[in-house]
Amino acid sequence: MRYRTIGADPATRREVSVLSLGAMLFGSATDEATSYAILDRYVEAGGTFIDTSDNYAFWVDGGQGGQSEELLGRWRRSRGVGAEIVIATKLGARPLAPGTSYLDNAEGLSAKVIRESAERSRERLGVERLDLLYAHIEDRTVPLQETVEGFAELVAEGTVGLLGASNHRAWRVERARSLAAAAGLPGYEVLQYHRSYLPNRTDLVSDLDPDGEPGGVSGDLLSYLRAEPELTLVAYSPLLKGALTRADKPLSSAYDLPSAPRRLAALREVAGQSGATVNQVVLAWLLGGELPSIPLVGASSVAQLEESLAAVDLELTAEQRHRLDTTW
């Protein structure tokens, strides 16, 4: 395993593994025994960066979520896991009532919700401090200053370490960070967005935003990250839920771009040259690029996790990376 540091402040920054493990379906669609086996193998391989959310996975049983955090709490206690494992969680998108969703009844990002939701997450996870806490989705019904101050209060109290944002417009991230900087408060340092080798259309109307999909890495966000190298990008769903390699999982219309067939062909060519799988090439491309990302991978079996773990040691040649980067 390899490692990198996220965050700038010595009081909150953490060293984490360059491959993050997503626990979205642990405790719900993925049963406890399998979840434990995946977590155990990840840690055995040197993994130290686990991702969850307070709303995972409400859609499985029509509830409000919390199953993933609860399972991670039980796993931590049963294995004696301490601060050596960084667990990131999110708030803001938990349904306020069973049978609803973040689209029609999200908890939001008021100061009250931030405090109460963070406390519930700490209890479920069994930790005194949340290592990294994300604003999961935007909440434009609440003044951004209130959200910024709400997160900062928890950092000041020591119950939260690093702050992050996911599925936000780049301008909203910048505005929040500017407000925090002007007030001398901690701001977002980790950004979690969808990124894979195949670009996805961010112009399509989404459930979250009529102006397009805010959760995908856009040109605006990439430009922002280049200008702010202290920020960390965590790339979720890099393997497109198996669609890169499985005929039974076709690509969605979001990836229906003229470049898609050519980029898929480039992936297969590089995979054949390097003796790796297509999925491993995608992860290696994200890990070692000019703008390196931390891939956030899911797994429903230890075998799936093993494939992703092997990508950490895959070194693409300059020629292979050039082939991948310039294919459009």
C-alpha positions as CSV (number, residue, x, y, z in Angstrom):
1,M,0.0,0.0,0.0
2,R,1.0,3.6,-0.5
3,Y,0.0,6.6,1.4
4,R,-0.6,10.4,1.1
5,T,-1.5,13.2,3.4
6,I,-4.9,15.0,3.3
7,G,-5.4,18.3,4.9
8,A,-2.9,21.1,5.7
9,D,-3.4,21.9,9.4
10,P,-1.1,19.7,11.6
11,A,-4.0,19.4,14.1
12,T,-6.4,17.8,11.7
13,R,-4.4,16.5,8.7
14,R,-4.2,12.7,8.3
15,E,-2.1,10.2,6.4
16,V,-4.3,7.8,4.5
17,S,-3.9,5.0,2.0
18,V,-4.1,6.0,-1.6
19,L,-7.0,3.6,-2.2
20,S,-10.2,4.3,-0.2
21,L,-12.8,1.6,0.6
22,G,-16.5,2.5,0.2
23,A,-18.8,1.0,2.8
24,M,-22.1,2.2,1.3
25,L,-23.9,-1.2,1.2
26,F,-22.2,-2.8,4.3
27,G,-24.9,-3.9,6.7
28,S,-27.7,-3.7,4.2
29,A,-27.3,-5.2,0.7
30,T,-23.9,-6.7,1.8
31,D,-24.3,-8.9,4.8
32,E,-22.3,-8.6,8.0
33,A,-20.0,-11.5,7.5
34,T,-19.1,-10.5,4.0
35,S,-18.7,-6.9,5.1
36,Y,-16.3,-7.9,7.9
37,A,-14.3,-10.1,5.5
38,I,-13.8,-7.2,3.1
39,L,-12.9,-4.7,5.8
40,D,-10.5,-7.2,7.4
41,R,-8.7,-7.8,4.1
42,Y,-8.5,-4.1,3.3
43,V,-6.8,-3.3,6.6
44,E,-4.5,-6.4,6.3
45,A,-3.4,-5.0,2.9
46,G,-2.6,-1.6,4.6
47,G,-5.8,0.2,3.8
48,T,-6.6,3.0,6.2
49,F,-9.3,5.2,4.5
50,I,-12.9,4.0,4.8
51,D,-15.9,6.0,3.4
52,T,-19.5,6.0,4.6
53,S,-22.5,8.3,5.1
54,D,-25.3,8.8,7.6
55,N,-27.9,8.0,4.9
56,Y,-26.3,4.7,3.7
57,A,-28.3,2.8,2.6
58,F,-31.8,4.2,3.1
59,W,-32.9,3.0,-0.4
60,V,-32.4,-0.7,0.4
61,D,-35.2,-0.9,3.0
62,G,-37.0,2.4,2.6
63,G,-35.7,3.7,5.9
64,Q,-33.4,6.6,6.8
65,G,-30.0,4.9,6.6
66,G,-27.4,4.5,9.3
67,Q,-26.8,0.8,8.6
68,S,-23.3,1.3,7.2
69,E,-22.1,3.5,10.1
70,E,-23.6,1.0,12.6
71,L,-21.8,-1.9,11.0
72,L,-18.5,0.0,11.0
73,G,-19.0,0.7,14.7
74,R,-19.6,-2.9,15.4
75,W,-16.6,-3.9,13.3
76,R,-14.4,-1.4,15.0
77,R,-15.3,-2.7,18.4
78,S,-14.9,-6.3,17.5
79,R,-11.5,-5.8,16.0
80,G,-10.1,-3.2,18.4
81,V,-9.8,-0.7,15.6
82,G,-8.6,2.8,16.8
83,A,-7.5,6.1,15.3
84,E,-5.1,4.3,12.9
85,I,-8.1,3.9,10.5
86,V,-9.6,7.1,9.1
87,I,-13.3,6.9,8.6
88,A,-15.0,9.6,6.5
89,T,-18.7,10.1,6.7
90,K,-21.2,12.6,5.3
91,L,-24.3,14.4,6.3
92,G,-27.0,16.5,4.7
93,A,-28.7,13.9,2.5
94,R,-30.4,11.7,5.1
95,P,-34.2,11.5,4.6
96,L,-36.0,13.0,7.5
97,A,-38.7,10.3,7.4
98,P,-38.8,6.6,6.2
99,G,-40.2,6.3,2.7
100,T,-38.8,9.7,1.6
101,S,-35.4,10.6,0.1
102,Y,-32.8,13.3,-0.2
103,L,-34.7,14.6,-3.2
104,D,-37.9,15.5,-1.4
105,N,-37.1,15.5,2.4
106,A,-33.3,15.9,3.0
107,E,-32.0,16.8,6.5
108,G,-30.1,19.7,4.9
109,L,-27.1,21.7,6.2
110,S,-28.4,24.0,8.9
111,A,-26.2,24.5,12.0
112,K,-28.7,22.5,14.1
113,V,-28.7,19.6,11.6
114,I,-24.9,19.6,11.3
115,R,-24.5,19.3,15.1
116,E,-27.2,16.7,15.6
117,S,-26.3,14.6,12.6
118,A,-22.6,14.6,13.5
119,E,-23.4,13.5,17.0
120,R,-25.5,10.6,15.7
121,S,-22.7,9.5,13.4
122,R,-20.1,9.6,16.2
123,E,-22.4,7.4,18.3
124,R,-23.0,4.9,15.5
125,L,-19.3,4.7,14.6
126,G,-18.2,4.6,18.2
127,V,-15.7,7.4,17.8
128,E,-14.9,10.6,19.8
129,R,-14.0,12.5,16.6
130,L,-15.1,12.2,13.0
131,D,-11.8,12.2,11.0
132,L,-13.4,13.7,7.9
133,L,-16.9,15.0,7.6
134,Y,-18.5,16.0,4.3
135,A,-21.4,18.1,3.3
136,H,-23.0,15.4,1.1
137,I,-25.2,17.6,-1.1
138,E,-26.0,21.3,-1.3
139,D,-28.6,23.0,0.7
140,R,-29.5,26.3,-0.8
141,T,-32.4,26.9,1.7
142,V,-29.8,27.7,4.4
143,P,-27.4,30.7,4.3
144,L,-23.9,29.4,3.4
145,Q,-22.4,31.3,6.3
146,E,-24.5,29.3,8.7
147,T,-23.3,26.0,7.2
148,V,-19.7,27.1,7.3
149,E,-20.0,28.2,10.9
150,G,-21.8,25.1,11.9
151,F,-19.0,22.8,10.6
152,A,-16.3,25.1,12.1
153,E,-17.9,24.9,15.5
154,L,-17.5,21.1,15.6
155,V,-13.9,21.4,14.5
156,A,-13.2,23.9,17.2
157,E,-14.7,21.6,19.8
158,G,-12.6,18.7,18.6
159,T,-15.4,16.4,17.5
160,V,-14.6,16.8,13.8
161,G,-11.2,16.9,12.1
162,L,-11.2,17.6,8.4
163,L,-14.1,19.0,6.4
164,G,-15.1,18.1,2.9
165,A,-17.8,18.6,0.3
166,S,-19.4,16.3,-2.2
167,N,-21.8,16.9,-5.1
168,H,-21.5,20.7,-4.9
169,R,-21.0,23.2,-7.7
170,A,-17.4,24.4,-7.8
171,W,-18.5,28.0,-7.3
172,R,-20.4,26.9,-4.1
173,V,-17.3,25.2,-2.8
174,E,-15.2,28.3,-3.5
175,R,-17.7,30.6,-1.9
176,A,-17.9,28.4,1.2
177,R,-14.1,28.3,1.4
178,S,-13.8,32.0,0.9
179,L,-16.3,32.7,3.7
180,A,-14.4,30.4,6.0
181,A,-11.0,32.0,5.2
182,A,-12.4,35.5,5.7
183,A,-13.6,34.5,9.1
184,G,-10.5,32.6,10.1
185,L,-12.4,29.3,10.1
186,P,-11.6,25.9,8.8
187,G,-13.0,25.2,5.3
188,Y,-13.5,22.3,3.0
189,E,-10.2,20.5,2.2
190,V,-11.4,17.2,0.6
191,L,-13.7,17.1,-2.4
192,Q,-15.5,13.9,-3.2
193,Y,-16.9,13.6,-6.8
194,H,-17.5,11.0,-9.4
195,R,-14.6,10.4,-11.7
196,S,-13.5,7.6,-14.0
197,Y,-11.5,7.2,-17.1
198,L,-14.6,7.6,-19.2
199,P,-15.9,11.2,-18.8
200,N,-19.6,11.5,-18.0
201,R,-21.9,14.2,-19.4
202,T,-22.5,16.8,-16.7
203,D,-24.9,18.8,-18.8
204,L,-27.8,16.3,-18.5
205,V,-30.6,17.5,-16.1
206,S,-30.2,15.7,-12.8
207,D,-32.5,15.1,-9.8
208,L,-30.3,17.4,-7.8
209,D,-29.8,20.3,-10.2
210,P,-31.8,21.4,-13.3
211,D,-28.6,22.8,-14.7
212,G,-26.9,19.4,-14.9
213,E,-25.2,16.8,-12.8
214,P,-23.2,18.5,-10.0
215,G,-21.6,15.2,-8.7
216,G,-19.5,14.6,-11.7
217,V,-16.0,16.0,-12.2
218,S,-16.4,18.9,-14.7
219,G,-13.9,21.0,-16.4
220,D,-14.7,23.8,-13.9
221,L,-13.9,21.5,-11.0
222,L,-10.7,20.2,-12.6
223,S,-9.5,23.7,-13.2
224,Y,-10.3,24.6,-9.6
225,L,-8.3,21.7,-8.3
226,R,-5.3,22.6,-10.4
227,A,-5.4,26.1,-9.0
228,E,-5.8,24.9,-5.4
229,P,-3.3,22.0,-5.1
230,E,-3.8,21.8,-1.3
231,L,-7.3,20.3,-2.0
232,T,-7.7,16.5,-2.3
233,L,-10.0,14.8,-4.8
234,V,-11.6,11.5,-3.8
235,A,-13.1,9.9,-6.9
236,Y,-16.2,7.8,-6.3
237,S,-17.5,5.1,-8.6
238,P,-14.3,5.0,-10.7
239,L,-15.2,1.5,-12.0
240,L,-18.7,2.5,-13.0
241,K,-20.3,-0.3,-10.9
242,G,-18.8,-2.9,-13.2
243,A,-19.9,-1.4,-16.5
244,L,-16.4,-1.2,-17.8
245,T,-16.0,-4.9,-18.0
246,R,-19.4,-6.6,-17.6
247,A,-21.7,-7.2,-20.5
248,D,-24.7,-7.5,-18.2
249,K,-24.1,-3.9,-16.9
250,P,-24.2,-1.6,-19.9
251,L,-23.0,2.0,-19.7
252,S,-25.6,4.5,-18.9
253,S,-26.5,7.4,-21.3
254,A,-24.3,9.7,-19.2
255,Y,-21.3,8.1,-20.9
256,D,-22.7,8.3,-24.4
257,L,-19.9,10.5,-25.8
258,P,-18.1,10.1,-29.2
259,S,-14.9,9.4,-27.3
260,A,-16.2,6.5,-25.3
261,P,-15.5,3.7,-27.8
262,R,-12.0,5.0,-28.5
263,R,-11.2,5.4,-24.8
264,L,-12.5,1.9,-24.0
265,A,-10.2,0.5,-26.8
266,A,-7.3,2.4,-25.3
267,L,-8.0,0.9,-21.8
268,R,-8.1,-2.6,-23.2
269,E,-4.9,-2.0,-25.2
270,V,-3.0,-0.8,-22.1
271,A,-4.5,-3.6,-20.0
272,G,-3.2,-6.2,-22.5
273,Q,0.2,-4.6,-22.6
274,S,0.6,-4.5,-18.8
275,G,-1.0,-7.8,-18.0
276,A,-3.6,-6.0,-15.8
277,T,-7.3,-5.8,-15.9
278,V,-9.2,-2.9,-17.3
279,N,-10.4,-1.9,-13.9
280,Q,-6.8,-1.9,-12.6
281,V,-5.7,0.4,-15.4
282,V,-8.5,2.8,-14.6
283,L,-7.4,2.9,-10.9
284,A,-3.7,3.3,-11.8
285,W,-4.6,6.1,-14.2
286,L,-6.4,8.0,-11.4
287,L,-3.7,7.3,-8.8
288,G,-0.7,8.5,-10.9
289,G,-2.1,11.3,-13.1
290,E,-1.0,14.9,-13.3
291,L,-3.9,15.6,-11.0
292,P,-3.8,12.5,-8.7
293,S,-7.1,11.3,-7.2
294,I,-7.8,8.9,-4.3
295,P,-10.1,6.3,-5.9
296,L,-13.0,5.3,-3.7
297,V,-13.8,1.7,-4.6
298,G,-16.7,-0.5,-3.5
299,A,-16.6,-4.3,-3.2
300,S,-19.3,-6.9,-2.5
301,S,-16.7,-9.7,-2.2
302,V,-13.1,-10.1,-1.2
303,A,-12.2,-11.1,-4.7
304,Q,-13.4,-7.7,-6.0
305,L,-11.4,-5.9,-3.4
306,E,-8.3,-7.9,-4.3
307,E,-8.5,-6.7,-7.9
308,S,-8.6,-3.1,-6.8
309,L,-5.8,-3.6,-4.2
310,A,-3.5,-4.9,-7.0
311,A,-3.9,-1.6,-8.9
312,V,-1.9,0.3,-6.2
313,D,1.3,-1.5,-7.5
314,L,0.5,-1.0,-11.2
315,E,2.9,1.5,-12.7
316,L,1.8,2.7,-16.1
317,T,4.6,3.6,-18.5
318,A,4.9,7.2,-19.8
319,E,3.9,5.9,-23.2
320,Q,0.8,4.1,-21.8
321,R,-0.2,7.2,-19.9
322,H,0.2,9.3,-22.9
323,R,-2.0,6.9,-24.9
324,L,-4.7,7.1,-22.3
325,D,-4.5,10.9,-21.8
326,T,-4.5,11.8,-25.5
327,T,-7.3,9.4,-26.7
328,W,-10.5,11.4,-27.4
